Amino acid sequence: MSVSKVGAYALRFEWSDGHNTGLYTYRSLRGELCECEECIRSRAG
Protein backbone atom coordinates (compact mmCIF):
# COMPACT_ATOMS: atom_id res chain seq x y z
CA MET A 1 0.00 0.00 0.00
CA SER A 2 1.15 3.52 -0.70
CA VAL A 3 -0.29 6.91 0.18
CA SER A 4 -0.02 10.18 -1.72
CA LYS A 5 -1.12 13.66 -0.73
CA VAL A 6 -3.72 15.37 -2.92
CA GLY A 7 -3.42 19.12 -2.56
CA ALA A 8 -3.92 20.29 1.00
CA TYR A 9 -7.19 18.45 1.59
CA ALA A 10 -6.99 14.72 0.91
CA LEU A 11 -5.05 11.49 0.65
CA ARG A 12 -5.13 8.88 -2.11
CA PHE A 13 -4.31 5.30 -1.20
CA GLU A 14 -3.02 2.68 -3.58
CA TRP A 15 -4.06 -0.63 -2.11
CA SER A 16 -2.13 -3.88 -2.36
CA ASP A 17 -4.49 -5.17 -5.05
CA GLY A 18 -3.53 -2.20 -7.26
CA HIS A 19 -6.69 -0.08 -7.13
CA ASN A 20 -6.43 3.57 -6.18
CA THR A 21 -9.83 5.08 -6.87
CA GLY A 22 -11.26 7.58 -4.44
CA LEU A 23 -9.94 10.41 -2.35
CA TYR A 24 -10.13 10.48 1.40
CA THR A 25 -10.41 14.03 2.70
CA TYR A 26 -8.75 14.92 5.97
CA ARG A 27 -12.17 15.91 7.28
CA SER A 28 -13.67 12.49 6.56
CA LEU A 29 -10.63 10.62 7.85
CA ARG A 30 -10.57 12.53 11.11
CA GLY A 31 -14.25 13.27 11.67
CA GLU A 32 -16.10 10.30 10.23
CA LEU A 33 -13.72 7.37 10.02
CA CYS A 34 -11.25 7.85 12.84
CA GLU A 35 -11.72 5.44 15.73
CA CYS A 36 -9.55 7.17 18.32
CA GLU A 37 -11.20 7.97 21.66
CA GLU A 38 -11.18 11.72 20.99
CA CYS A 39 -13.05 11.40 17.69
CA ILE A 40 -15.53 8.88 19.08
CA ARG A 41 -16.35 11.27 21.96
CA SER A 42 -16.66 14.17 19.53
CA ARG A 43 -19.15 12.31 17.32
CA ALA A 44 -21.18 11.20 20.33
CA GLY A 45 -21.92 14.81 21.20
Secondary structure, DSSP 8 states (H G I E B T S, - for coil): -EEEEETTTEEEEE-TTS-----EEHHHIIIII--SHHHHHHHH-
